[in-house]
Amino acid sequence: MGGLATTDSVDAVRIERLAKRYGDAVALDGLDLRVARGCMFGLLGPNGAGKTSAVSILTTLARATSGNAWLLGHDVALEPAAVRASLGIVFQEASLDPELTGREHLDLQARLYHLPDRRPRVAEMLALAGLEDRADRIVRTYSGGMRRRLEIARGLLHRPPVLFLDEPTLGLDVRARARIWEHIRILHREEGTTVFLTTHSMEEADRLCERVAVIDRGRCVVTGTPAELKADLGGDVIGLVVERPEDARRALEATPWVRNPEIDGPRIRIALRDAAQRLPALVDALRDSGIVELTLHRPTLEDVFLHHTGHSFEPDSASE
């Protein structure tokens, strides 16, 4: 299948029935996905869900076993040069030379892309990354957060319409992670770039992304805004740990206002409207189940994942 016309109405990313296998391991299993232009989009899933495989195919670093993918209307398999010219990428693993300065990294990238406004663009990106005062120091002296900001600046230097960020805050501490999140928001706002973010961090997806797709074992299980996905659960979430799960299952089946409880061994999650008011009646219904632990909280994306997959947010055995 050839490329689509590149117009403002064309999706930034479009994937249809994408599959990727590594021997007997299935990384992608018929993935379908669409990302609108200008969106801050998150592909959310545990390690091993297929996120990195999807990005590798979209950025022409790997070939799909089957299926189709387009970036800004360009067929990823048939038009790799056009695809590469349209994207920037920040890899999960650091790819900076520790003996070059921040300015040298960006200047080299500008030369590789033959940017006519090389020096002012490098200065602009150093400022946007908050690295003006460290621009001429070697990267070996940078903190982890500073290196990540430099890598993101490098990925955006040539003004790509689409920027891929693969686990951008992996391994950073809480403070550095918060700074990177704010940095990504500013870059997205000021550069107008479509950002395609992969993450296994629920908090990262919730705070950064306008839309998310939840991926599990190589398939997209649900898409929407974080707020929509959490609201669709239908109320607050009650979490329980019980000593006798089968007694709890029977009790819940006999409680008409409890619908679709998620029972995983001794752990139970129940989404309820007016959960605080219903709590005493629920505890009474489960009195013979041996309640060990009980929590009440607003829905999270982890609750969304569990609701749509039937299992907790743990890595599976598939290769990324």
Secondary structure as GFF3:
##gff-version 3
##sequence-region A 1 320
A	DSSP	beta_strand	13	22	.	.	.	ID=ss1
A	DSSP	beta_strand	25	35	.	.	.	ID=ss2
A	DSSP	beta_strand	40	44	.	.	.	ID=ss3
A	DSSP	alpha_helix	51	58	.	.	.	ID=ss4
A	DSSP	beta_strand	66	71	.	.	.	ID=ss5
A	DSSP	beta_strand	74	75	.	.	.	ID=ss6
A	DSSP	alpha_helix	80	85	.	.	.	ID=ss7
A	DSSP	beta_strand	87	90	.	.	.	ID=ss8
A	DSSP	alpha_helix	102	112	.	.	.	ID=ss9
A	DSSP	alpha_helix	118	128	.	.	.	ID=ss10
A	DSSP	three_ten_helix	132	134	.	.	.	ID=ss11
A	DSSP	three_ten_helix	139	141	.	.	.	ID=ss12
A	DSSP	alpha_helix	144	156	.	.	.	ID=ss13
A	DSSP	beta_strand	162	166	.	.	.	ID=ss14
A	DSSP	alpha_helix	174	191	.	.	.	ID=ss15
A	DSSP	beta_strand	194	199	.	.	.	ID=ss16
A	DSSP	alpha_helix	202	208	.	.	.	ID=ss17
A	DSSP	beta_strand	211	216	.	.	.	ID=ss18
A	DSSP	beta_strand	219	224	.	.	.	ID=ss19
A	DSSP	alpha_helix	226	231	.	.	.	ID=ss20
A	DSSP	beta_strand	236	242	.	.	.	ID=ss21
A	DSSP	alpha_helix	245	253	.	.	.	ID=ss22
A	DSSP	beta_strand	262	264	.	.	.	ID=ss23
A	DSSP	beta_strand	267	272	.	.	.	ID=ss24
A	DSSP	alpha_helix	275	285	.	.	.	ID=ss25
A	DSSP	beta_strand	291	297	.	.	.	ID=ss26
A	DSSP	alpha_helix	301	309	.	.	.	ID=ss27
###
